[in-house]
Amino acid sequence: MKKGPIALILGIRPDVIRASIIIREMRSALPNDFILIWSGQHYSDNLKDIFFRELGIAFPDYELNIEGESDAELSANVITKLSNLLQKTNTSLAVFLGDTNTVLGTIAAAQLNIPIIHIEGCMRSYDWRMPEEKYRTIADHLSDRIYAYLPDYKLQGISEGIPESNILVTGNPIVDVLNEYFLSKKLRLKDEEVDQLLASKYKTARFNYLVMTCHRRENVENEFSLNRIISLAKATSELVLFPAGYRTQKMLINYKIKLPDNIVMVDPIGYLELLELFMNSNGILTDSGTVVEEASILGIPSIQMRTSTERPEVYISNSSVKFDPHTESSIQEALIKFNELKGSKWTHLFGDGRASYRIVEDLITCFNIDNFSGHNPNNFGEFSARSFM
């Protein structure tokens, strides 16, 4: 029987961005042996399709169109629908990225004894209240191969009993994406186009505003924390452009939270527009792990609006300030520290811009191993040392 394809299963828009070069290179290297599966966790055009179009990525080969009013329903649908599809396609390796409901599809692959590979493995916030912490831990402990972005992440996995030989340190592929598509100016707007966008849509000009993103469940589904985040934005006394997800907008309405005059809220926007907003701003307020990484890489100061993080590197590099919206911590103190970051320089700690290519090389190696299993140390003895250091 012909060996089945390697399947990459994604579900939210940051996944598309982070995996964009990996998808491109895998389609080129294994055109007949690679498939992309979209779970449907993000489904509207401005939460999914626009990112495929902007980054020039071919659309998914399969879409699961999962639905559910709760995590339990979403997770059950992912497991059930993905299990059926993996059997139908005779998938030989199942690859997941991140820490969302979609990565619970690792359970479906495990039940079918399909080897599992986890990109973005061994990140830990050590905050068990976060659903993402549970999901990424489950995925790591079911995986036969893990791509950890940084050496410290690998050490976290080893401390939990994951075999060292199963973990390859790669660097963070978001560095590659930003370097190749954006910092190279390959997909940048011209200055006059940026000026027109800001003037017509946002009624502002370059370096005359901040950008805010806020989507985390523990923030937006908690009236106290959501009020604190809006209070932080108000206290900046700067114009704050706020592309807000639909759940965030819904909760603002439910809690009857009135936005102050300095916040301009819009529906979710495309990746390239968001990056242009970042690059022409005075700073970023965010609870997004991806955005706080991007800000650090792009040299933009940020406030990370979270109790705990799996990305402490932004604090170590002094590119971000912590603000805990779940406590009475001082808004003014956070803003003083944030203003001190403006104009400062730092070196980001997320890698050398070759992570995607390391991951692709290793995926192809794993695919070419007969009866691949990360639990067999002989599979990795000869190349596990090719880590990003």
N, C-alpha and C positions, 0 to 999 in steps of 0.2 A: 504493500500500500504506500502511495506517495505521502511523504511527510507533510503534515498540515502546516498552515501559516503561523507566523508570529503575530499576535494581536496586541495592539495598544488600545487600552480602554480609558477614555477621558470623559469628563462630565461638566466642567465649569470653565468659564472663559480664561482665568489665569493659566489653566492647564494647556489650552491651545497656544497661548503666548509662549510659555516656558518650553513646550515640546515642539515648537514650530520648526526649528532646524533639525531636530531628531526625526520628525515626520518626513521632511524633505529628503534627508539623506537615506532613510530607510526605504522610502519609495524608489529611490534611485538604485540602491544597492541590491534590494530584494523585491523587484517590481511584481513578481508573481507569488511571493511568499510573505507579504506583509499586508495586514488589513488594519484599518482604523475604525474603532467602534465608539460611538457617541451615546452616552447613557441617556441624555435628555434632561439632566438635572438643571442645566441652563438651556432654555429652548427658544426664546424670542430672538428676533434678528439682532437687536442691539445688545444682547447678552451672549450671542454665539456667532451667527453667520458673518457678521461684519468683520470679525477677527480672522476668519478663514480668508475672506476676500482681501483684507488689507495686507496680510502677510503672505499672500499668494500660495496658500495651502489648498490642495485638493480636498473637497468635502469628504466627510466620513463615508466609508463603504457600507456601514450599517448604523442605524439609529434605533435605540431601544424604546425611546419615548416613554420613559418611566413617569409615573404619576403617584401622588400621595399627599395626604394632608398632614402627615406626621413623618418623623424619621423612621418609625417602624414600617410604615407603608412603603416609603421610598426604598428603604433597604431591602425589604422583602421583594419588591418588584425588580430591583437590580439583580438580586441573587437568582430569582426565578427566570427572568428574561435572558440574563447573560448565560445562565447554565444551558438553556435551550440553544442559544446561538453558538456557544463554544462547541457543543456537540455537533451541531449542523455544519459548522465550518471545519471541524476536525482540528481545532487549534492545538498547536504543539507547545507554544509558550504564551503565557498571558502576562502582559506588562501593564502596570498601574502607576499612576503618579499622584503624589500628594496625600491628603488626609480628609477627603470628603466622603459623603455617603457612597459615592461611586466606588471607592476603594474597598468597600465591604463586598464588592464583587469577587474579591480574593477568596471569599468563602465558597462561592460557586466553583471557582477553579480548583480549590483544594479538594472539594468533594468529588471532583472528576479526576483527581490525581494529575492535573495539568500543572507543570512547573510554573512558579510565579516569580516575577521580577518586579521589584518596587523601586521606582525612581523617587528621590527625595526621602530616603529612608533615614531612620535613627534620629530624626529631629525630636526634641523633647522640651516641653514647657514645664513639665512636672506639676502641672495643674490638672488634676483628674476631673475637674468640673467641666473642662472643655471637651465637647464631643470629638473634636479633631484629635485630641490626645489619645482617646480610646481607639479611634479608627486607624491612626498611623501605627499605633502599637500592635494592633491586631494584624495589620498588613505586614509589618516587619517580621512578626513571629510566624507567619504562614509562608513567608517568602523563601525561595531557594537562592535568590541573588538580590542584593541590595546595593543601590547606588547612593552612597552618602556624599553630600556635597563637601563636607569639611572633615579633617582628621578628628576634631573633637566629637563630631556626630558619630563617627565610627566607634570611638571609645565608649560613647553612651550605649551603643548597641552591644558591644562586647560585654559591658558591665551587666547587661540583662541576660547574658548567656547565649547570645547569637554568635555562631562560630566566626572567628576573625576572617577565615578564608572565604566566607560568603559575602563579605562587604568590600566593595571597591570605592575608594574615594575619588571623586571625579571633578570637583569644583561645581559651581552653580550655573546651570545653562542660561539663566536670565542674563548673566554677564555677556554671553555669546550673542544672545538676541539683541540686546541693547547696542553692543558694539557693531554688529553686522548690519542691522536694519536702521538704527537711529543715530548713534554717534558718528557713523560713517557718512551721515546725511543722505543715505540712499533713499529713505522714505520721509525726510524732513520737509516741511513746508518752507517756502521762501519767506523772508521777513515781511514782505508786503502782504502775503497771504495770511500770516499770523496776525498782523495788524488788522486786517479786514475781518477775520474770524472773531477776534476779541471785541472789536468795535461793534459789529453787527449783532452777534449772539449774546455777548456778555456785557456790553456797554462799558468796557474798560480798556486798558492798554497794558503793554508789557511791563512787568515788574511793578505792578500796582495792585497786587492781590495775592491771596493765599489760595490753595486748593485743599478741599477736605473730601475724604472718602470715609464712609462708615457703614459697615454691613454686618459685623459679627453679631451673632445671635445673643450672646450674653450682654451686649451693649444695647442693641436696638429693641430687644424684647424685655427690657428692664426700664421702667419709667424714670427711676432715679438716675441711672447712668446715662440715658439718652438726654435727659435735661442737663446733666453736667457737661456733656459733649457740646450741646448747643450753647451753653453758658461760656465754655472755653472759646468757641468760635466768636461769640459776641465780644468777649473781653479782649480779643486781639486788636479791636478798633481798626481792622483792615477789612477790605472787601474780601469775602470768602466765597469762592466758586465751589458749588457742592453738587457734583453728579451723584445722584442718590438712587440706589436700587429700589425696586418696587416694594419690597418688604419694609425697607426703612421708611419710605413715604407713607405706607399704610400705618406703621406704628406711630409716626408723628401725628397722624390724624386721630388714631385711636386714643392717644394720650392727650390730645388737644394741646399739643406743643406748638406755640406760634413762633415762627422763625423771625429773628430780629432783622432789621433793615439791611444790615451789612452782609447777610447771607443770600446768595443767588442760587436757588436749587433748580436743577434740570434733570431730565431723565438720563439713564445710563448712556454713555457716549462711546465711540470707537476708541481703540487702543492708541492710534496715532494722534487723535485729537487730545486724548488724555495726556499723552507724553508731551505734546506741545504746551498744554496748560502747565504741566510740571516745570518744563524747561524755562518758561517765561514768567515764573512765579517768584515770590519772595520766600516760599516755604510750603510745607505740606503738613496737614493734620490728618492722621489716618489710623485705623485699627487693622489694616490689611498687612499681612506678612509680606506679600509680594511687593506692595507699594513701598513699604519701608526699606526693603532691599533695593528697589529701583532708585529711590531717593538717595540712598547711600552711594550707589554706583554712579549716579548722575551728578553728584556733588551738591545736592539740594538738602538743606536742613529740614528736619521733620520732628513732629511730636507724635509719639506712638501711644495711642489712647487705649491701653490695655493693662490689665492687672499683671499678666505674666506673658512671656514670649518664648518661643522656640528659636528665636534669632537674636541672641544677646550680642552678636557681632556689631550691631548698629550702635550699641552703647559702648562697646570696647573701642570702636574706631572714633567715638565721639561725633557721630553724625546725626544722632537722634536723642531726644529728651523723652523721658517717661512721664505719662500722665495717667493716673489710675482713676477712671470715671466712677468706680464703685466705692470710693472713699471720699472723705472730705479734704483730700489733699489740696494744697494751695494752687489755685489756678494762676495767680500772679507769679508764684515761684516758678512754675513750669514755663510761663511766658518769658520771664527774665532769662532763664537758661536757654530757651529757644532763640531769643534775640541775640544772645552771645554767640550762638552758632553761625548766625548770618555773616557771610563774608569770610568765614574760617575755611581752612582746607583740611582734608583728611585723605587717607588711603583706605579704600574699601577692602574688605577681607573675604570676598566671595569667590575668588578664583581668577584664572588667567585668560578666560575667554575661549577655552578649548573643551569645556565639559561635554557639550553635545556630541562632539566627535569621539571623545573617549567612550561615551555611553553607546553610540552606534557601533563602534568597533567591538565592544564587549558583547552587545546584543547579538551581533553576527557570529561571534565566537561561540556564544551559548547555543544559538540556533543550530550551529554545525556540529555540536557534540551529540553523538548518538546517546539516547536514553539519558538526556540531561537531567541532573538533579543536584542542586546546591548542597544537599546533605551528603553527597559523596565528595570528600575533600580532594580526591584525585582529579576532579573536573577543574579545579582552580589552582592546583599546585604550581603550574608552570607560568601563570600570568597574573596571579593575584597581587603581585608587587607593583604592577604598573599603575600606581595610584598618583593622583595629583597631590603634591606636597607643597 
